[in-house]
């Protein structure tokens, strides 16, 4: 158990940013230009439990919201996320704003981010041989986060590039601030009258680590359900699913989507860390004057189900 607790600690200090498997439903977490790109209020609840075989494994929970205004040219949003391990608790709070213009056959948005990261360590519960090890000193820090990016969406394609300047590895008393770069791309390809392919790619890069990439390939049935799989460069295979709950309930004014992701690692540490589960509940509050327009066009209000 001591080994696993130490392992959890050193992995947590080396993580680059909070990771979401179903990233296509949480773009606002790492790209501020995405906020306000939907024509309604969007609120998402997150819960991710990693490495179930490991006591004290990371648990991430949070809430995110964003909304368009000023004739949908501007957008604003906020993210509040907490990550807890056996030894470290991190709280991310950031505000985002965006501005959108028509470009080619789609919309191009630019965004900026300002936020804070509060990080508290409690290493007193660890059993260590060297009590003078500088790596095992409790640190309580409040660190700034700034970022920016762009997001572009056409009828059946989207892409984005963003960066966040945030705290990197916490192996020193004074944590260094580093840039984390996020690239995403995805699209929609109809393969039959009722089936569509929704591939999505995400790449994360920072100077201290090898680039990390994940590819997801869900298949959507009508606007009701999507199921798919994916893989990443860290030897993880993912299974993802998303359900439009409003289709089941028969509602029209608001939209409810529940997504689930299961990650299974196939590297050498699999027997120690186990699998990962993730849930995202998204609530889309559509203004009543837009409901008729949406129904007449027979489109959904999710930016990833495409108009």
C-alpha positions in Angstrom: 0.0 0.0 0.0 2.8 2.4 0.8 4.2 1.8 -2.7 0.9 2.6 -4.3 0.4 5.8 -2.2 3.9 7.0 -3.3 3.2 6.0 -6.8 -0.1 8.0 -6.8 1.8 11.0 -5.4 4.5 11.0 -8.0 2.1 10.4 -10.9 -0.1 13.3 -9.6 2.8 15.7 -9.5 3.8 14.8 -13.0 0.3 15.2 -14.6 0.3 18.0 -17.1 -3.4 19.0 -17.0 -6.8 17.6 -16.0 -7.7 14.9 -18.5 -11.2 14.1 -19.8 -11.6 11.0 -22.0 -14.8 12.3 -23.7 -13.1 15.5 -24.5 -15.4 16.4 -27.4 -18.1 17.1 -24.7 -15.8 19.2 -22.6 -13.9 21.4 -25.0 -14.5 24.4 -22.8 -12.2 22.9 -20.1 -9.1 23.4 -22.2 -10.0 25.9 -25.0 -11.5 29.2 -23.9 -12.5 30.0 -27.5 -15.2 27.4 -27.4 -17.4 29.2 -24.8 -20.5 30.7 -26.3 -20.2 28.8 -29.5 -23.6 27.1 -28.9 -26.8 29.1 -29.1 -28.0 28.3 -25.6 -26.8 28.1 -22.0 -24.7 25.1 -21.4 -24.0 23.6 -18.0 -21.9 20.4 -17.5 -21.2 18.3 -14.4 -18.1 16.1 -14.3 -17.0 13.1 -12.3 -14.0 11.0 -13.1 -12.5 8.2 -10.9 -9.1 7.0 -12.0 -7.2 3.8 -11.2 -9.8 1.9 -9.2 -7.3 -0.7 -8.0 -5.3 1.9 -6.2 -6.3 3.3 -2.8 -6.2 7.1 -2.8 -6.5 7.2 -6.6 -7.3 10.5 -8.3 -10.9 11.7 -8.4 -11.9 14.7 -10.4 -15.2 16.5 -10.0 -16.5 19.8 -11.2 -18.9 22.1 -12.9 -18.6 24.1 -16.1 -20.9 26.6 -17.7 -20.9 29.0 -20.7 -23.4 31.2 -22.6 -23.5 33.3 -25.7 -24.7 37.0 -25.7 -24.5 40.2 -27.7 -26.1 38.6 -30.8 -24.0 35.5 -30.2 -20.8 37.3 -31.1 -19.5 37.1 -27.5 -19.3 34.2 -25.1 -18.5 33.8 -21.5 -18.0 30.8 -19.2 -16.5 29.5 -16.0 -14.9 26.2 -14.9 -14.6 25.0 -11.4 -12.8 21.6 -11.0 -11.4 19.8 -8.0 -8.9 16.9 -8.2 -8.3 14.8 -5.0 -5.6 12.1 -4.4 -4.4 10.5 -1.2 -1.8 13.3 -0.8 -2.8 16.2 -3.0 -5.9 18.4 -3.5 -6.1 20.8 -6.4 -8.8 23.3 -7.2 -9.0 24.9 -10.6 -11.1 28.1 -11.1 -11.0 30.0 -14.3 -13.1 32.4 -16.3 -13.2 32.4 -20.1 -14.5 34.8 -22.8 -14.6 34.5 -26.6 -15.4 36.6 -29.7 -16.8 35.0 -32.9 -16.7 36.0 -36.6 -18.0 34.4 -39.7 -15.2 32.9 -41.7 -15.4 31.0 -45.0 -18.4 28.6 -44.5 -18.2 28.5 -40.7 -17.5 30.5 -37.6 -14.1 31.3 -36.1 -13.9 32.2 -32.4 -11.0 33.6 -30.4 -10.8 33.2 -26.6 -8.8 34.1 -23.5 -8.6 32.6 -20.0 -7.8 33.9 -16.6 -7.8 31.7 -13.5 -6.2 30.4 -10.4 -5.0 27.0 -9.3 -4.9 26.2 -5.5 -2.9 23.2 -4.6 -2.6 21.7 -1.1 -0.3 18.8 -0.2 -0.5 16.6 2.9 2.3 14.1 2.8 2.3 13.3 6.6 0.6 10.0 6.0 3.4 8.6 3.8 5.9 6.1 5.2 9.3 7.1 3.9 12.9 6.1 4.7 14.5 9.6 4.3 12.6 12.1 6.3 14.8 14.9 4.9 13.8 14.2 1.3 13.1 17.6 -0.3 10.5 16.0 -2.6 8.3 15.1 0.4 7.8 18.6 1.7 4.3 19.8 2.1 3.5 22.7 -0.2 0.4 24.9 -0.3 0.3 27.1 -3.3 -1.9 29.5 -5.1 -0.8 29.9 -8.8 -2.1 31.9 -11.8 -3.5 30.4 -15.0 -3.7 32.3 -18.3 -4.5 31.0 -21.7 -5.9 31.6 -25.1 -6.9 29.8 -28.3 -9.2 29.6 -31.3 -12.0 27.3 -32.3 -13.4 26.9 -35.9 -16.5 25.0 -36.8 -18.2 24.3 -40.1 -21.3 22.2 -40.8 -19.5 18.8 -40.5 -16.0 19.7 -39.2 -14.4 21.5 -36.2 -10.9 22.2 -35.0 -9.2 24.2 -32.4 -5.8 25.1 -30.9 -5.3 26.5 -27.5 -2.7 27.0 -24.8 -2.8 27.3 -21.0 0.1 28.7 -19.0 -0.2 26.9 -15.7 1.8 25.2 -13.0 3.9 22.3 -14.2 5.7 19.6 -12.2 5.6 20.3 -8.5 9.1 19.0 -7.6 10.3 22.3 -6.3 9.0 24.7 -3.7 8.5 27.3 -6.3 6.5 25.6 -9.1 7.4 26.6 -12.6 4.8 27.9 -15.0 4.6 26.1 -18.3 2.6 26.3 -21.5 0.4 23.4 -22.3 -0.8 23.2 -25.9 -4.1 21.5 -26.9 -5.1 20.6 -30.5 -8.4 19.1 -31.3 -10.2 18.1 -34.6 -13.3 16.2 -35.4 -16.1 15.8 -37.8 -19.3 14.1 -38.9 -19.6 11.6 -41.8 -22.9 10.1 -42.6 -22.5 6.4 -43.4 -26.2 5.5 -43.7 -29.6 7.1 -43.3 -29.5 6.8 -39.5 -25.8 6.2 -38.8 -23.0 8.8 -38.7 -19.3 8.5 -37.8 -18.0 11.1 -35.4 -14.2 10.8 -35.2 -12.4 13.1 -32.8 -8.7 13.7 -32.2 -6.9 15.4 -29.3 -3.2 16.1 -28.9 -1.6 17.6 -25.8 2.0 18.9 -25.7 4.3 20.5 -23.2 8.1 20.7 -23.3 8.7 18.4 -20.4 6.7 15.4 -21.7 6.3 13.5 -24.9 3.2 14.6 -26.9 0.0 12.8 -25.8 -2.7 11.9 -28.3 -6.0 10.2 -28.1 -8.3 9.2 -31.0 -12.0 8.4 -30.5 -14.3 7.0 -33.2 -18.0 7.0 -32.0 -20.9 5.9 -34.2 -24.2 7.8 -33.7 -27.6 6.4 -34.2 -30.0 9.2 -35.2 -29.7 11.9 -32.5 -30.4 9.4 -29.8 -27.3 7.4 -29.0 -23.6 7.2 -29.9 -21.2 4.3 -29.0 -17.6 4.0 -29.9 -14.0 3.2 -28.9 -10.6 4.9 -29.0 -7.0 4.6 -28.0 -4.2 6.8 -26.8 -0.4 7.0 -27.0 -0.2 6.0 -23.3 -1.4 2.4 -24.1 -5.0 3.1 -23.0 -8.0 1.8 -24.8 -11.3 3.7 -24.2 -14.9 2.8 -24.7 -17.3 5.8 -24.9 -21.1 6.2 -25.1 -23.5 9.2 -25.1 -27.2 9.3 -24.7 -29.5 12.2 -25.6 -31.8 11.9 -22.6 -34.3 14.4 -23.9 -35.1 12.1 -26.8 -36.0 9.4 -24.3 -38.1 11.9 -22.2 -39.7 13.5 -25.2 -38.7 17.1 -24.1 -38.1 19.9 -26.6 -37.3 23.1 -24.6 -34.2 21.7 -22.9 -31.6 19.2 -23.8 -30.0 16.6 -21.5 -27.0 14.5 -22.5 -25.2 11.9 -20.5 -21.9 10.5 -21.6 -19.8 7.7 -20.1 -16.2 6.7 -20.7 -14.3 3.6 -19.6 -10.5 3.5 -19.8 -8.5 0.3 -19.7 -4.7 0.5 -19.5 -2.5 -2.1 -21.1 0.9 -1.0 -19.9 3.1 -2.6 -17.3 1.3 -0.8 -14.4 -2.2 -2.1 -15.3 -2.2 -4.7 -12.4 -1.6 -1.9 -10.0 -3.7 1.0 -11.2 -6.8 -0.7 -12.7 -9.4 1.0 -14.9 -11.0 4.4 -15.0 -14.7 5.6 -15.2 -16.0 9.0 -16.3 -19.4 10.6 -16.3 -20.5 13.9 -17.9 -24.0 15.2 -17.6 -24.7 18.2 -19.9 -27.7 20.4 -19.5 -28.6 22.7 -22.5 -31.1 25.4 -21.7 -32.6 26.5 -25.0 -34.5 29.8 -25.1 -38.1 29.3 -26.0 -37.9 31.5 -29.1 -35.2 29.2 -30.5 -37.1 26.0 -30.0 -39.3 26.4 -33.1 -36.3 27.3 -35.2 -34.4 24.2 -34.0 -37.3 21.9 -34.6 -38.1 23.3 -38.0 -34.5 22.8 -39.1 -34.5 19.3 -37.6 -31.2 19.8 -35.9 -29.8 19.2 -32.5 -28.2 21.9 -30.4 -25.0 20.0 -29.7 -22.1 21.5 -31.6 -20.8 18.0 -32.2 -23.9 16.6 -33.7 -23.7 19.3 -36.3 -26.4 21.4 -38.1 
